[in-house]
Amino acid sequence: MADLDALPEIPRDKEGPVFREPWEAQAFAMAVLLHERGHFTWKEWAERLAREIAGARERGEADDGTGYYLHWLAALEKIVAEKMLMSPDELARRKAEWDAAARSTPHGQPIELRKGGPR
């Protein structure tokens, strides 16, 4: 498992990370899985995430913790691109599919991708 102590700002309680939305847990799990599969070290991940958070601070974004997993997701997209784990076109296509699925899903329902595109 990844060293969460390397991520001091991660929202957590005594049992571990906490998530406000399902997508936050999914983004967390994707980063951990890619690390466990050897695509990047945890140190690389922590440094990439720290750069995202620092950039947000430099831009004057609110630093109240509510955007933590938005930074996590941005870091994940960038490290996936840097490591060429997915082509830029594939990443853009997947983002568009998820966006379309989210927009077409009724509030309170789980967002799901259908095989071959959004629902």
KAQUI-V606412 format. One record per pair of residues at least 24 apart in sequence whose C-alpha atoms are under 6 Angstrom apart, sorted by the first residue. I is the first residue (numbers start at 0). J is the second residue. If there is no record, write none. Layout:
BEGIN
i & j
I & J
I & J
END
This chain:
BEGIN
i & j
23 & 68
47 & 74
48 & 74
END
